[in-house]
Amino acid sequence: MTIGKYILSIDQGTTSSRAVLFDALGGVAGMGQKEFRQIYPQPGYVEHDAVQILQTTLYAMRQAVANAGVTAADIAAISITNQRETTVAWDGDTGIPICNAIVWQCRRTAPQCERLYAAGLSGYIKETTGLLIDPYFSGTKMQWIMEHIPAARELAAKGRLRFGTIDCWLCYSLTQGRAFVTDVSNASRTMLFDIRRQRWDERLLQELGVPRSALPEVVECGQVVGCCGADVLGREIPIAGMAGDQHAALFGQCCFDKGMAKNTYGTGCFVLMNTGGEPVNSPNLLTTVAWKLQGRTVYALEGSAFNAGSAIQWLRDELELIKTPQEADQLAETVEDAGGVSFVPAFTGLGAPYWDMYARGALLGVTRGAKRAHLCRAVLESIALESCDLVKAMEAGSGVPVKELRVDGGASRSRFLMQYQADILGTPVLRPQCLETTALGSAMMAGLTVGLWDSPQALTALWREDQVFAPQYPEERRAQDMARWHKAVQRCRGWAED
């Protein structure tokens, strides 16, 4: 292991583009970040400008390198981890997007999903892709673009249409069109990919009207797929690691053994459990490829809650009740409970284990005695409560108890939220010193590929504990809180259904 060699990890998220420079000990040497615009054309629609995503990514990369005081010659490889399912369509000749990217949160493809249900495809899709029919995934977003954007059909007829998730779009752009690839973890989130045979499924491509020629080559999470152009940082640098953000976080948390689980508290909440070399089916969770390295595939069970940190942003940006996320934490600590207030953050529907694309957010139990602190506490509690649903469904689906939950993401900095998470789960919550586990995970994959680290086992020393939150609630209090939560969830289900 050579000290002084670095991995530059691109962490392209839902609200900002980030880049983190890691040294060979897993330490953060430099960081860059830039937020970008969220586009809401109408209720339930969420879009991003793919060009702005690229521009903010380039800014973050250059800022991270400058802040570290290193040069491009010191960087052994670049890795990419990304917000998953968000779909970009572009002209393969010009590299110009033909419409805004459709974001993973977007609900516009509910009618396309209804058609798939009506066609009796739910069983085939679950068995083949490991996924449930939902607007969350990329396949129906591609279908929508084919049906509503005339340029898509015109380019497809000429063989110039390109579809990709954000990893694919960034890799294509950074290599100046030389690498049109996606990794196996991102491919497994499209609802078009056979996770066992690890190839695009012809039947689903035909059913959704997605041309095979528009889809990228699927590669391992750790392999050199091309070089970032010299115009970005001053010299060509190999791109050697790619993974969806939640898969990368599972790897960055060193959950290498079967049964280990992590929860990432980002825009949404995402619990993943390593299930080993064989996919495990669960009726209300997702089966996904965790990663593929050196020819070996590891699978995971996943439970996704669509809104978590976004609920705290709602308190700050739309309601203007707080100025910073830390203020919500401080206010929540000032009251003993939420004062009877319950909040369900179903802004864009409910994910696992409910899968209700018509659910909408709800604030219940409000009285004149409800104060700002009670609302802040209810919002923070809702994040832990929906995560508890995910963990319990995962234990039931896998038959394996979660003995500890490793946590990361921005909201895991909240002492109140992490303690309440342990209390409501009845399970220890472990927070690592480095919360950049998403960026670290993809950096680890790239570092293994270029020889910065010898093996996944050598990486376990890079994971260091910051704090353990032990459960303190009695079982009766835990049961009461969960019962009230489930009652609130039922009130908001099917709200937007016509």
Order of alpha helices (4+ residues) and beta strands (2+ residues): beta-beta-beta-beta-alpha-beta-beta-beta-alpha-alpha-alpha-alpha-beta-alpha-beta-alpha-beta-beta-alpha-beta-beta-alpha-beta-alpha-beta-beta-beta-beta-alpha-alpha-beta-beta-alpha-beta-alpha-beta-alpha-alpha-beta-alpha
